[in-house]
Structure formats: C-alpha cells, structure tokens
Amino acid sequence: SSDLDRGFFFTLYANNGQILYCSRYYASEDSCEDAITTFKKACYLNNFFIDKDKFGNWRFVLKGTGAGIVYVGESYGAKDSAISASESVRKFAATAKIVLAEDQD
C-alpha cells in the first residue's frame, strides 16, 4: 500500500484477515519490496526472540539478516500470546501473497 505523504508500507495478514504485522513506512516502492524480502527471509530463518517491552508486556522481535534491521510485534500481556503471534507471523510470511495496491481517494 502507499501513502503519498509517508511512503510505502506492507501488512501481513492471517487467513482470517487478522493483521499480524504492519511495517514502518519506506520512501520508495523498491525499498518496501526489499524490506518484504528481508522480512520473509528472517521469518524463514526463524530469527524470532520473545522480549519484554518497557511497560512489562511481551512482544516478539524479529531480527533481520542485515545490520540493525529489527521488526517488533505488538505488545501482549502474556508471554504465550507473543509466542503464538511469532509462530503465526512465521507461518503466514512463508505463504503470503504480495499485492501492490495504490491508495484511491
């Protein structure tokens, strides 16, 4: 998807339509596509870590293969929920279909 003021981003959905991950904005479509490739590779390599955020909630952290590339999931009250979310992201990232769309007014 694109936002003319902010750039491009990607969203990973589960089969039921639930949003599993929404990326930051990228300046160009090419850089967003590169981020998708990096994200999917990190998922394939299972580079997930479960960590606490500054509020004491649990989240998954996915470390990319490049220096400093990190994807952070939502915060969850229970560690098991963060683990489950990371497993869902890994599963759906492997089979996700990439569709480029242009925002319509």
Accessible surface in RSA format (square Angstrom, percent):
REM  Atomic radii and reference values for relative SASA: ProtOr
REM  Chains: A
REM  Algorithm: Lee & Richards
REM  Probe-radius: 1.40
REM  Slices: 20
REM RES _ NUM      All-atoms   Total-Side   Main-Chain    Non-polar    All polar
REM                ABS   REL    ABS   REL    ABS   REL    ABS   REL    ABS   REL
RES SER A   1    49.64  41.9  35.07  46.8  14.57  33.6   3.58   7.6  46.06  64.5
RES SER A   2     8.57   7.2   8.53  11.4   0.03   0.1   3.88   8.3   4.68   6.6
RES ASP A   3    35.40  24.8  32.28  32.1   3.12   7.4   7.44  17.5  27.96  27.9
RES LEU A   4   179.19  99.8 142.45 101.9  36.74  92.4 146.69 103.0  32.50  87.4
RES ASP A   5   139.03  97.4 101.79 101.3  37.24  88.0  28.63  67.4 110.40 110.1
RES ARG A   6   150.17  63.1 127.32  64.9  22.84  54.4  44.45  60.7 105.72  64.1
RES GLY A   7    12.02  14.8   0.00   N/A  12.02  14.8  10.91  29.9   1.11   2.5
RES PHE A   8    56.21  28.1  56.21  34.8   0.00   0.0  56.21  34.1   0.00   0.0
RES PHE A   9    41.21  20.6  38.74  24.0   2.47   6.4  38.74  23.5   2.47   7.1
RES PHE A  10    20.85  10.4  17.12  10.6   3.74   9.7  20.85  12.6   0.00   0.0
RES THR A  11    36.78  26.2  11.60  11.8  25.18  60.0   6.73   9.0  30.06  45.4
RES LEU A  12    10.80   6.0   8.88   6.4   1.92   4.8  10.80   7.6   0.00   0.0
RES TYR A  13   117.24  54.7 103.99  59.2  13.25  34.5  69.78  52.4  47.47  58.5
RES ALA A  14    13.54  12.5   7.58  11.7   5.96  13.6   8.19  11.5   5.36  14.2
RES ASN A  15   138.76  95.7 101.62  98.2  37.14  89.4  35.49  85.4 103.27  99.8
RES ASN A  16   121.28  83.6  79.10  76.4  42.18 101.6  47.23 113.7  74.06  71.6
RES GLY A  17    45.62  56.3   0.00   N/A  45.62  56.3  30.24  83.0  15.39  34.5
RES GLN A  18   101.95  57.0  91.15  66.6  10.80  25.7  35.03  74.6  66.92  50.8
RES ILE A  19    85.65  48.7  77.67  57.9   7.99  19.2  77.67  55.9   7.99  21.7
RES LEU A  20    18.69  10.4   7.94   5.7  10.75  27.0  10.23   7.2   8.46  22.8
RES TYR A  21    22.28  10.4  16.77   9.5   5.51  14.3   9.84   7.4  12.43  15.3
RES CYS A  22    68.72  52.0  47.25  52.7  21.47  50.5  20.76  52.6  47.96  51.7
RES SER A  23    10.14   8.6   0.19   0.3   9.94  22.9   0.88   1.9   9.25  13.0
RES ARG A  24   160.31  67.3 146.36  74.6  13.96  33.2  75.92 103.8  84.40  51.2
RES TYR A  25    74.12  34.6  62.06  35.3  12.06  31.4  42.38  31.8  31.74  39.1
RES TYR A  26    19.62   9.2  16.91   9.6   2.71   7.1  13.82  10.4   5.80   7.1
RES ALA A  27   101.90  93.7  65.70 101.4  36.20  82.3  73.41 103.4  28.49  75.5
RES SER A  28    47.51  40.1  45.38  60.6   2.13   4.9  39.08  83.2   8.43  11.8
RES GLU A  29    71.30  40.9  69.20  52.4   2.11   5.0  16.90  32.7  54.40  44.4
RES ASP A  30   102.59  71.9 100.73 100.3   1.85   4.4  28.09  66.1  74.50  74.3
RES SER A  31    40.52  34.2  34.95  46.6   5.57  12.8  37.26  79.3   3.26   4.6
RES CYS A  32     6.30   4.8   6.30   7.0   0.00   0.0   1.63   4.1   4.66   5.0
RES GLU A  33    62.24  35.7  59.73  45.2   2.51   6.0  22.23  43.0  40.01  32.7
RES ASP A  34    95.81  67.1  93.33  92.9   2.48   5.9  26.95  63.4  68.86  68.7
RES ALA A  35     9.79   9.0   4.27   6.6   5.53  12.6   9.22  13.0   0.58   1.5
RES ILE A  36    15.27   8.7  15.27  11.4   0.00   0.0  15.27  11.0   0.00   0.0
RES THR A  37    92.11  65.5  87.91  89.1   4.20  10.0  64.44  86.6  27.67  41.8
RES THR A  38    29.50  21.0  26.89  27.3   2.61   6.2   5.55   7.4  23.95  36.2
RES PHE A  39     3.98   2.0   3.98   2.5   0.00   0.0   3.98   2.4   0.00   0.0
RES LYS A  40    62.35  30.4  58.18  35.7   4.17   9.9  35.09  31.6  27.26  29.0
RES LYS A  41   109.32  53.3 103.01  63.2   6.31  15.0  57.26  51.5  52.06  55.5
RES ALA A  42     0.00   0.0   0.00   0.0   0.00   0.0   0.00   0.0   0.00   0.0
RES CYS A  43     1.73   1.3   1.73   1.9   0.00   0.0   1.73   4.4   0.00   0.0
RES TYR A  44   183.38  85.6 157.69  89.7  25.69  66.8 116.79  87.8  66.58  82.1
RES LEU A  45    84.20  46.9  62.41  44.6  21.80  54.8  66.08  46.4  18.12  48.8
RES ASN A  46    86.85  59.9  71.44  69.0  15.41  37.1  15.32  36.9  71.54  69.1
RES ASN A  47    40.61  28.0  38.63  37.3   1.98   4.8   4.79  11.5  35.82  34.6
RES PHE A  48    29.94  15.0  10.81   6.7  19.13  49.8  10.85   6.6  19.09  54.6
RES PHE A  49   105.50  52.8 100.82  62.4   4.68  12.2 105.50  64.0   0.00   0.0
RES ILE A  50    50.13  28.5  21.57  16.1  28.56  68.8  21.57  15.5  28.56  77.5
RES ASP A  51    63.66  44.6  61.52  61.2   2.15   5.1  10.23  24.1  53.43  53.3
RES LYS A  52   107.64  52.5  94.36  57.9  13.28  31.6  41.50  37.4  66.14  70.4
RES ASP A  53    18.81  13.2   9.03   9.0   9.79  23.1   8.91  21.0   9.91   9.9
RES LYS A  54   184.11  89.8 137.61  84.4  46.50 110.7  93.26  83.9  90.85  96.8
RES PHE A  55   155.04  77.6 121.41  75.2  33.63  87.5 129.69  78.6  25.35  72.5
RES GLY A  56    39.70  49.0   0.00   N/A  39.70  49.0  24.21  66.4  15.49  34.7
RES ASN A  57    52.11  35.9  52.11  50.4   0.00   0.0   0.87   2.1  51.24  49.5
RES TRP A  58    54.29  21.8  54.29  26.3   0.00   0.0  40.45  21.6  13.84  22.5
RES ARG A  59    58.71  24.7  58.71  29.9   0.00   0.0   1.79   2.4  56.93  34.5
RES PHE A  60     0.97   0.5   0.97   0.6   0.00   0.0   0.97   0.6   0.00   0.0
RES VAL A  61    13.85   9.1  13.85  12.5   0.00   0.0  13.85  12.0   0.00   0.0
RES LEU A  62     0.00   0.0   0.00   0.0   0.00   0.0   0.00   0.0   0.00   0.0
RES LYS A  63    98.77  48.2  98.77  60.6   0.00   0.0  46.85  42.2  51.92  55.3
RES GLY A  64    12.31  15.2   0.00   N/A  12.31  15.2   0.00   0.0  12.31  27.6
RES THR A  65    69.83  49.7  31.91  32.4  37.92  90.4  26.64  35.8  43.19  65.3
RES GLY A  66    31.00  38.2   0.00   N/A  31.00  38.2  24.28  66.6   6.72  15.0
RES ALA A  67   109.76 100.9  69.23 106.8  40.54  92.2  80.66 113.6  29.11  77.1
RES GLY A  68    77.03  95.0   0.00   N/A  77.03  95.0  40.00 109.8  37.03  82.9
RES ILE A  69    64.78  36.9  58.33  43.5   6.45  15.6  62.43  45.0   2.35   6.4
RES VAL A  70    74.79  49.2  47.46  43.0  27.33  65.9  47.46  41.2  27.33  74.1
RES TYR A  71     9.96   4.6   9.14   5.2   0.82   2.1   7.74   5.8   2.22   2.7
RES VAL A  72    66.45  43.7  46.94  42.5  19.51  47.0  46.94  40.8  19.51  52.9
RES GLY A  73    10.82  13.3   0.00   N/A  10.82  13.3   3.25   8.9   7.58  17.0
RES GLU A  74   108.71  62.4  94.84  71.7  13.87  33.0  45.59  88.2  63.13  51.5
RES SER A  75    57.30  48.4  32.38  43.2  24.92  57.4  17.82  37.9  39.48  55.3
RES TYR A  76    55.53  25.9  50.75  28.9   4.78  12.4  42.45  31.9  13.08  16.1
RES GLY A  77    70.95  87.5   0.00   N/A  70.95  87.5  32.66  89.6  38.29  85.8
RES ALA A  78    51.03  46.9  44.58  68.8   6.44  14.7  49.22  69.3   1.81   4.8
RES LYS A  79    95.65  46.7  92.29  56.6   3.35   8.0  39.46  35.5  56.18  59.8
RES ASP A  80   111.85  78.3 105.75 105.3   6.09  14.4  33.40  78.6  78.45  78.2
RES SER A  81    46.91  39.6  38.88  51.9   8.03  18.5  14.52  30.9  32.39  45.4
RES ALA A  82     0.00   0.0   0.00   0.0   0.00   0.0   0.00   0.0   0.00   0.0
RES ILE A  83    59.27  33.7  59.27  44.2   0.00   0.0  59.27  42.7   0.00   0.0
RES SER A  84    60.79  51.4  59.03  78.8   1.77   4.1  24.90  53.0  35.89  50.3
RES ALA A  85    12.96  11.9   7.04  10.9   5.92  13.5  12.42  17.5   0.54   1.4
RES SER A  86     7.93   6.7   7.54  10.1   0.38   0.9   0.40   0.9   7.53  10.5
RES GLU A  87    93.57  53.7  90.01  68.1   3.56   8.5  29.64  57.3  63.93  52.2
RES SER A  88    33.47  28.3  30.92  41.3   2.54   5.9   4.11   8.7  29.36  41.1
RES VAL A  89     0.22   0.1   0.22   0.2   0.00   0.0   0.22   0.2   0.00   0.0
RES ARG A  90    99.22  41.7  97.46  49.7   1.76   4.2   7.93  10.8  91.29  55.3
RES LYS A  91   131.94  64.4 122.73  75.3   9.21  21.9  83.09  74.8  48.84  52.0
RES PHE A  92    25.51  12.8  25.33  15.7   0.18   0.5  25.33  15.4   0.18   0.5
RES ALA A  93     1.19   1.1   0.62   1.0   0.57   1.3   1.19   1.7   0.00   0.0
RES ALA A  94    78.87  72.5  42.65  65.8  36.22  82.4  53.11  74.8  25.76  68.2
RES THR A  95   109.98  78.2  80.23  81.3  29.75  70.9  74.76 100.4  35.22  53.2
RES ALA A  96    29.96  27.5  11.43  17.6  18.53  42.2  20.74  29.2   9.22  24.4
RES LYS A  97   176.30  86.0 146.47  89.9  29.83  71.0  95.80  86.2  80.50  85.7
RES ILE A  98    83.52  47.5  56.66  42.2  26.86  64.7  58.23  41.9  25.29  68.6
RES VAL A  99   106.26  69.9  83.05  75.2  23.20  55.9  85.86  74.6  20.40  55.3
RES LEU A 100    94.20  52.5  66.52  47.6  27.67  69.6  66.85  46.9  27.35  73.6
RES ALA A 101    58.37  53.7  41.96  64.8  16.41  37.3  50.23  70.7   8.15  21.6
RES GLU A 102   133.96  76.9 117.10  88.6  16.86  40.1  35.99  69.6  97.97  80.0
RES ASP A 103    81.15  56.8  62.10  61.8  19.05  45.1  30.92  72.8  50.23  50.1
RES GLN A 104   150.29  84.0 118.27  86.4  32.03  76.3  55.77 118.7  94.53  71.7
RES ASP A 105   195.69 137.1 121.33 120.8  74.36 175.8  71.66 168.6 124.03 123.7
END  Absolute sums over single chains surface
CHAIN  1 A     6967.6       5451.6       1516.0       3610.8       3356.7
END  Absolute sums over all chains
TOTAL          6967.6       5451.6       1516.0       3610.8       3356.7
